[in-house]
Amino acid sequence: MGFASVRRGVACGLSVLALGQASGAMAQAAPAGDTDDSEIVVTAAKREQSVRDVSGSVSAVSEATLQKLNAQSLSDYITRVPGVVFNDYQPGVSEVVIRGVASSTYHEANQATTGYYLNEVPLIEPGFPLVIPDVDSFDVSRVEVLRGPQGTLFGSSSLGGAINYVVNEADPSGFDAGFEGSVSTTKRAGEASYAVKGMVNVPVATDKLAVRLVALQRVDAGYLNNTLLGEKGSNDLRVRGLRGSIVFTPTETTRISVLSMYQEYDLDDQTYVLFGPPKTFDRATNVAEYQDTQFMMHSLRLEQDLGFATLTAVGSYTEKKADLAFDNSIFGGNDPRTDTPELASSIGKSKTEYGELRLASPDGGRFRWLLGVNYTRLRSNNTDGTFIEGIGDYIDANPGEFDGQPGSELAPGDLATRTISSNRVTEKAVFGEASFDIVDALTLTVGGRLFEYRTRPRLQYLPNANLVDPFDFAPAASKDSDFIPKVSLTYKPSNDFMIYALYSEGFRIGGVNVYSAAVPGLPLTFESDTTKNYEVGTRFDLIDRTLSVDVTAYHIDWGNIQARLFTPDPDYDAYTVNGGGADIDGVEISLNLRPTRNLTLTSNVSYNDARLSTLLPDSFAPGGGYAKGTRLPGASEWILSNSLDLNFPDMALKPRFGIAHRYLSSAPVDFAGTLEKGDFHLVDLNASITVADRIELGLFAKNLFNQYGILNAPFAFAGSVARPRTIGASVRFSLN
């Protein structure tokens, strides 16, 4: 039975930073002398605000910056934001970690610690995320990064922060079209990478009705060698996507919008290597460890001006699918009974329905408020199995070893083990915020979220070739309810100076351990965990905004941690346990200098000390756990990001040149500290000219000095590494 058949068988704040729109550098607003004096507007508080007015740590990566960086995915830009690390591993499930709130450099075994949204619609389900959408950056207006817990307005999964993609919607004011193409070559890759993306915006009724369509295809050539398969560049990745928007404004006070999106990731072979020495780009598996993920979202939004408030109603349906395979034999060898490899497969699907209704007062006045309710319903199913060729025949030939049970029952289709897990989750919540100007320069904001989650999991461990007793765990529905508060005090005597203090919280709901039936001693379930954030900071502008400075200091208390741990058995590797706590202390500093209208210099420095505050139990670890003071996995103490942007908009061809540098200090990949990631520098170059005011021609180099860097490691001997030096050219056309 081939492995393709197996797939079918199993299926049976204070620092408010923006990456400046005009300059492409990190800035709160366009500095003096810029041709664009507008400030970037964000929706971090579920209402439109200038980033300079938000009482929290919000960064915005603008569309112009995404274009100048030749950004395709999160890995190209997200680590330029202070306090952010990207666990770049499997495309479609790689996780952003904010302020060190993580228990793994792989991915969490339950909800992620960062929330993800598209135009404020949740992209992450209340449970294990089958897919974490890495939205392609083409035709994206901005990417907002909210640092610090966001439980009050955004709900579960935002322990460390949240990411909100804001895509361009249909514009009824006029026709528009755009195109972006690129081609590049990566050192060690077997072929060239390319991307082709297009957008068209059609006004059906001027100023009333419009349709916008986006389509894209991208191929990132593989740069790893699978020595057993004899494949060079085995980890080829293909990304395809469609996005559609309809906007209808029947009256000046009514806006109706529809947004739909589909994106798929097809990875030919996994992205991890087997660590040396020497430094290697080699991997070795008996089959290609493919991974296919799909994400689809449909949303409907109504905005109605009622005079005393604006009514916003949002409804969405999100569907995700994931299909992947691993070769377990590279960790534990061939199955001793058949002397054939053990291959693991996982197929999952989730459906999430979301509804939100809220009222927000007008922006003016001394008292401003927002009040809302939302409802979420999740339905998810996942099937995991291990395929061992010939195991069914072996069982039938050796009935005495299997209590006389036939292979057709213990291993149908040579599936030696089969686990089916499902989850049903509903959430009901009431949330709100209110701000009051005590005096003109002093504002008090209080908020809260009252929520109730009902969870009904089921875990089935079917008859198997390992003779582990079959198991069907279907507990009665459990309820988790609580109140999440938020309070901030902001002092802003002028537009050039602000200081504030903030307290906020985040949380995740509990879940079920998939392999608890197969490994004695594992807990069947785990509970929710919480983060409490204490934050102070300031930002100020000097010399007519020629120099902007942001400073944030924070302390996060992470309690009852949902820790991702591992068993010694590669068949049943990951599980989650509650235990211990962590103290996270950090400082984020952002500097933006604009000495002339042509030159922008930016620098971001983040320091983060994230350590266990009490013992974290682990029955499989020496000593029974990890002591107080153990660093959290992936929590680099230092993150540096620097950039220089030189542009001449008044010259012919409008030449522009940019250089960017990033540094990530070393950090353990797990609680045991058996291996460290980070401790490498990445330097990128980009340059462009503009022809006929509408066509931009560019050149770029990423990882210019071809640095070898470990990005993460699910195991001490295997993980993913930074993409080698990539050099390419791009063309971009915009009608308007």
N, C-alpha and C positions, 0 to 999 in steps of 0.2 A: 504493500500500500504506500503510495507516494505521499509526500508531505502536503502537497496541494489538496489531496483528498482529506487529510487530517483537518484542514481549515474548514472544508465543507462538513465534515463529520462533527466537529465541535460546534459548528453553527447550529447543527440539528439542535497753630504752629507758627511758627514765627518766621522761619525762613521761607519766603515766598519767592521762588526762583523761576524765571522763564528763559527759554532759549530764544533769544530775540528774533522777531520776525524779520526785521529789516537787515540786521547784521549777520544773522545766523549764529550769533554767540549767545552766551548765557547772560540775560539781562532782564530786569523787571519791566522795563519799557524802553522804547526807543530813546537813546540818549540825545542830548542837545546836539543840534546840527544835523540830525538824521532827516531823511526825506519823509519819514513816517513817524509822526508824533503820537500815534495811538498806543494805548496800553492793551496788553493781551487780556481777553476776557475768558474766565473759566466758570465752570458750573459745579465747583467743589461742594458748595452748600446747597445744591439743588435749586439755585437761582443764579442768574448771570451777574458776575461781579468782576471787577478788575482784580488781578492777582495782588495788587497793592492794598486791597481792602479786606482780604481774607484773613481771618484770625486762625491760621494754621499753616502747616508746611505743605505748600502746593507748588509743584513745578509744572511748567507747560512746555512741551517740545513742539514748536510751531511747524506748520507745513513747509515754510521756507527752509527751516533748519533740516528737516527730514530730506528735502531735495538736495541741499548742499552737501549733506553727508552721504548721498547716494544710499540712503537707508532702505533696506528691504524688510527687515524684521527687527524684533526687539534687541537682538544682540548687537545691532549697529548703532543704537543710540541710548538704550535704557541705562547703561552703566555710566553714562555721562552725568546722570542726575545724582546729587549728593545722597549718600546713605543707601545706595541700591546695588545689589549683587544679582547677577543672572546665572542661575544654574542651567547652563546651556547643555542639554543632554539629548533627549529624544524630541525631535521636532513635533510640535503639537501637544506636548505635555511638559515642556520645560517651564520652570517656575522662576518668577521674580521674587526675590527676598528683600524686604525693606527693614533696615535697622537691625539686622541680625536675627529676626524672629523666625527661626527654622530649627528643626531637629534632624535635618538631613541635607546633603548636597545633591541628592538624587531627586526624589519628589516625595511629598508627604503621603503617608498611607491612608489618610482621610482627607478632609478638606484642606485646601492650600491655606497658607497663612496670609496670602494677599488676595484681595477681591479684584475681579476683572469685569469691566462694563463696556458696553457699546452705546454711546449716546444715552448714558445712565441706565440702560437695560442690563440686568445681570447676565453675564456670560458663564458664571460659575454656579454649579448646582450645590444644594445643601447636602453634600456627601462627597465621596471620592470622585474627583473630576476625571472623566474619561478623556476629555480633551480640554486643554487650556489654550484657547484661540490666540495665536500670534498673528494678529490682523496685519496683512500686508500694508505698507505705509503709503501706497499710491492713493491719491485723492483723499487723504486724511487731513482734516483741518488742523488738528493738534492732538497730542497725547498728554493727558493730565495725570500726574503722579502725586497722590495724596500720601504723605509720609506720616506715620503714627496711626494708632487704632482709629477705625472709622465706624464703629458699631452703631452709633446713634442713628445716622442717616442711611447707612448702607447695609446694615445687618451683619449676618455671620460671615466668617471667612476673611475678615479684614483685620486680623490681629496686628499685623505690622503696617498695613496701609492698603491702598487701592489704586488701580489703574483704570482710567476712563478714556477709551478711544472715542474721539469726536470726529465722525466722518462728515464730509460735505454732503449736504442734502440738495434736492432739486431746487433750482432758482427760477421763479417765474418771470424774472425781469428781462431775460434775454437768452439767446442761443449761445452755447459754449461747447468747446471740445478740447480735448487734451490727449497727448500721447507721450509715453515714456518707453524708451528701449535702452538696453545695455548689453554689453558682451564683455566677458572678463576671463582671465586665466589664473588658476590657482596652482602654485608650486605643488608638485606631486599628483595633481589631478590628471585623470585619464583623458579628459576632454574639456571643452570650453563651457562656461556657464553663460546663461543668457536670460533676459527678461523682456517680455512684451506686454504692455499695459495700455489700455485706452479708456477714455471717458467721453460721453456725449450728454449734453444737457439741452432738452428741448422744451421751450415754453408752448404748451398747448393752447392756453389762453393767457395773454400777456397780463402779468401781475396777479393772476388768479390761480393758474394750474400749470404745473411743469412735471416733467419726468427726467430722471437722471439715471444713466446706466454706466456701470464700470465692469470691465472684464480684464482678466490678467492671467498670464501663465509665466512661471519662472522655473528654471532648472538650475539648481546649485550642484555643480559637478562634485563627485566624491573625491576625497583626497586620502582615504585609507586603503590599505592593501589587505585583502583577505587571502592569506597564504595557502590555506587548505583548499579554497575554491579556485585559486589562481586568478583572482579578480583584482585588477588595479583600479583604484577609485571605486570601490564597491558600494560606498555609501552615497550614491546619487539620490538627490531629493527633487521631486517635482511638486510644485505648488500651483493649483488652479483655483480661480475664484471668480465669483459673480456678485455684484451688488446692485440693487435697484432702489430708487427713492421716488416717491410721488408726494408732492406738496400741493395742497389745495387751500386757498385762502378766500372763502366765499364772501367774507366781510372783513373790515379793518380790525375787528375784535375776535375773529375766529381763525384758527389755523389747524388744519388736519394733515397729518403726515404719515406715510407708510414707508417702512424701511425693511428690506429683506437682504439677506446675505448668505452666501454659500462659499465655503472654502475647504479644500481638501489637501492633505499632505500625504504623499506616497514616497516612503523611504525604502530603498532597495535592500539596504543592509544597515545594521545598527552602527552607532557613532562612537562606541567605546573601543579602546585599544587595551592590550595587555601590557602593563608597564614593565620597562626594563629594569636595570640598565641593559643596553644603552637606551637613550630616548628613541622612541619608535612610533611609527604610524601604522604598525601591523596589527592585525587581528587574525584569529584562526578559528573558524567554525565549520561544522560539517554541512550546514545549510545556510543560505542567506537569511539572516534574521530580519525579515521585513517588518515594516510597521505602516499601516494605512489608517489615517484618521480623517473623519469628516465632521463638519460643523455647519449647521443650518439654523438661521434665526429669522423669524418674521415678527414685526412689531407694528402696532398702530398707536398713534399719539394724537390727543386732542388738547389744544390750548385755547382757553376761552377767557377773555377779559370781562370780568363781572363788575368792574368799577372799583369796588372795595377790595378786591383780590383777583388773582389770576388762578383759574382752575386748570389743573393739568391731570389728564387721565392717560395712563399708559397700560397697554396689554401686549404680551409677547408669548411666543411659543418657540422653544429652542430644542433642537434634536441633535444628538451627538452619536457617533459610531466609532469604534476602535477595533482594529484587528491586528494582532502582532504575534511574533514568534521569537523564542529564544532557544539556544542550544545548551541545555543543562550539562551536557557531557564534557564541555570544556572546563567545568568547575569540578565535577565529581567523577569523570571518566565514563566509559560505556557501562551500560547495565550489565552486571555480572551474569545474569541469567541468560541473556541473549547475545551478549557482546556486541550490541548495537547502541547507537547514541540515544539518549533520552531528549526528546524535543518538547518544549513547552509552548502552549498556545493559549491565547486569551482573546475572547470576542465579547464586546460589550455594547450596550445601547442605553441611552438615557433620554428622557423626555421631560422638559420642565415648562410649566405654565406659570406666568407671572402677571400680576395685576397691581397697579398702584393708582391711588387717587389722592391728590393733595391740593391744598389752597395756600397761596403765598400772597402776603400783603404787598402793596406797592413799595418801591425802593425808598421813596422819600419819607420824611417824618422821623420823629425821635424814637418811635416804637415800631419795630418790624417783626413779623412772625411768619412761621410756616407750620402747617399741620397736615399730616398725611396718614394714610393707612395702606397696607399692602398685603397681598396674599400670594404664596408660592406653593406649588405642588410638583413634586418630583416622583417619577417612576423610572427605576433603573434596574437593569438585569445584566449579569456578567457570567460567562461560562469560561472556566479555566480547566485545562486538561494537559496531561503529559502523554506523548506518543512514543511508544517503544516498538519498533518494527519486530514482529515475530513473537511478541509476548503472549498473544492469544494462543498460538500453537504450542508455546512452551507450557502454558497452563494446562492445556488438554493432554500434553504428553507426560505431565508430572502431577496427576490429580492428588497424590498424597500430600504434596506441599500446599495444596489450596483447599483442603477439606472437601475434596470432591466437587467443588464448584466449577462449572465450565467457563472457558474463556469468553464465551459470548455474553456472560453476565458480569464477569470481573473486568474484562477489557474489550468491550465491543469496538471493532475497528482498530484494535491495537491501542486503544486509549487506556493507559494503565491506571490513571486517576482522573476523576471528574468532579469538579466542584461548581455548584451553581449558587450564586449569591444574588439577592435582590433587595431593594429598599423602596419603601414608600414613605415620603416625607411631606408634611404640610406645615406651612408657617403662616401665622396671623400676627400682625404687628401694627401698633400705633406709634407714630414718631412725630417729633416736632422740635422746633427751635424758636426762641424769641430773643431779640436784641433790643436793648434800651440804652439810649444815650443819656447817661447820668448828667453829664455836662457835654458841651460841644466836642471835647477832645477825649472823653472817657466813655467807653461802651462796655456794658455787661451783657454777655450772651449765655443763656442756659438752654439746655436741650435734654432730650431723653428718648428712649425707645422702650416700650413695653411689648414683649413678644411672647409667643407660645409656639413651640415646635412639637409636633406629634410624629413619632418615628415608628415604623413597623418593618423591621428587617427580617430576612429569612436567609438561612445558610444551610445548604444541603451538600453533604459529602457522600457521594454515591458509592456503591460496591466497587472495589478496586483491587488491583493486582498486588498491592502491598498488604492486603488483609487488615487494613485499618477499619475498625467498626464503622459501618455507615452511620450517618448522623443527619438529623433534620432539626435544626434549631430555629424555632419560630415563636419568639416570645410575644406576649401581648404588647399592644402599642404602648410606647412610653411617652411621657410628656415632660418637656423641659421649658420652664418659663422663668423670666427674670426681667429686671429693669436695668437699662444701661444709661447712665447719666453722662452729661458733658457740661462743662462750664468754662468760660474764658473771660478775661478782663483785658481790654485793649486801650492803650493810651496813644493817641495820634494827634499831637498838637499842630502838625503841619503835614503837607503832602510829602515832605522829604524825611520824615522821621516817624517811626512807629515802634512800640514795645508792647509785648503782651505776655500773659501767662495762660496756660491751657491745661485742663484735665480732661482726658477722654478714655474710653474703654473699647475693647474689642472682644469677640468671643467666637468659638466654634462649637458645633453640636457634636455629640458622641456618635458611636457607631459599633460595628461588629467586626471582629477579626476573622478574615476569610479562612485562615488555616488553623483556627483554634481547635477544630475537631481532630486534626491529624497529629498535632504536637502536644503531648501531655504537659500540663502546667501552664499553657497559655491562657490568658483571660479570654472569656467568650466575648466580652464587650469592653468598651472604654467610654469614659465620661467626657463632658465638655471641658474646655479650658478657656482661660480669660487672660487678657492683658490690660494693665492699668498704666496710663501714660501721664507723666508729669513733665510739662514742657514750658520753657521760657525762651525769649529771644528778642532780637531787635533787627531792624533794617534801617539804613539811612543812606541818603544820597548827598554827595558833596560836589562842589564846583559845577552847579547847574546840571547835575546828573552825569557829569563826566566820569565820576567814580561812584559805584554802588556797592554797598557792603551788607551782607546778610549773615547773622550769627544765630544759631539755634543750639540750645542745650536741652537734653532730655534724660529722663530716667523711666524705664519701663519695668514693671513688675509682672512677670509672666508666671501664672499660677496653675497648678495641676496639669502640667505639660502633657500634651498628647505626643509622646516620643516615638518616632519610627526606629525600631530595633530589628535585629536579625537573629535568626536561629542558626545553628551550625549546619543545618541540612539545606542544601541549595534547592531542594524540591519545595520547601515551605519556608522561604527565606524571611519575608518581612512581616512584622506584626506591630501593633500599637499598644502602648501601655501608658497609663497615667502615673505620674509620680514626680515628686520634687517640684522645684520652681527655678526661676532664673531672674537675675538682675541684669539689666542692660542699660549702660550709661554711655552717652555719646555727645559729641559736639559736631555741628556742620557749619562750615564757613564758606561763603561764596563771595568772590570779588569780581567786579566787572569794570574794566577801565576802557574808556573811549577817548583817547587823547586827541584824535582827529576824526572827522567824519568818515575817513577811509580805513581806519584801523581800530580793531576791537580785540582786546585781550581779556580772557576770562580764566579764573582758577577756582576750583572747588576742592576743599579738603574736608574729609570726613574721618572722625575718630570714633570707634565703637568698641566698647568692652562688654562682651556678652558672655556671661558665665552662670553655671548652675549655682543657685543659692542654697540648695539642700541636696541630699543624696538622691540620685535617680536610680531606682532599682532595675537590675537586669540580671535575671537568673542564669543567663548564659555567659556573663562576663566574669573575669577573675575578680574575686572579692565581692561578687553579688551586685555590682552596680558601679556608678560613676560618682565620684566624690564632689562635694561642694568645691567650687572654684574651677571645675572643668569647663573649658571653652565650648560654646555651642558650635555645631558643625557649620562650616562655611562662613563664620562670622569674622571676616577680616578686620583687623584693628584699624588699618589705614586704607582709604580709597582716595586717590588723587585723579583729578581730571583737569586738563589745561588745554586751551585752544587759542589760536591766533587766526584772525580773519582779516584779509586785506582786499578791499574792493574799490573799483574806480568807476562809479556809475555814470560819470560825465564824459568819460573817454569813449572813443569808438570801440565797439565790440564789448564794452563794459567788462573788462577782465576782472577776474576774482581768483584769489588764492587762499587756501586754508590749510592749516596743520593742526592736528589734534593728538593729544597724548593722554593715556590712561595707565594707571598703576593700581594693582590690587595686591595688598600684602598677603603673606601666607596665612592659612587657616586650616584647622583639621577638617578632614572629610567626614569624620564620625566622632562620637563621644570618646572612643578609645584612643583617638589621636594616632592611629597607625600610619597615616599618610597625610600630607598637606597639599592643598591646592593653592593657586595664586603665586605671588612673588614673581611677577613678570610685568614688563612694560609693553604697551602696544602703541604704535605711532601710525597715524593715517594721514594721507595727503589728498587734497582735492583741488581742482582748478577748473575754471570754465570761462567761456566767452559767449556772448549773445549776438546772434545774427538776425537782422531784420526785426528786432525787438520782440520776436516771438519764438525763436528757435535757440535753445541753449545747447552748446556742445561742451562736454566735460571729459576730464580724465581723472582717475582716482587710483590710489594705492592703499590697500588695507593691510595692516600688520607689515609695514614697510621693511622692518628688520628681521622678519621671519622668526619671531620669538616662539619658542615652544613653551606652552603654558597649560597646566592641568586646570580644567574648568570645574570638574566635580568627579566623584568616584563613588558608585554604590558599593564597591568593594575595595579593599586596600590594594588589590593587584590589578584593578581594571577601572577605567573611567574615560571621559572624553577630554580632548585637548583642543587648543585654539586652532582655528583655521589658519593654514600657512599663508604666506604672502600672496595677495590677490591684486592683480593689476588689470584695469579695465577702462572702457570708454562708454559714455552715455550720450543720449540725445533726448531732448525734452522739448515738446511743442505745446504751447498754450495759446488758444485763440484770443482770450481776453487776459 
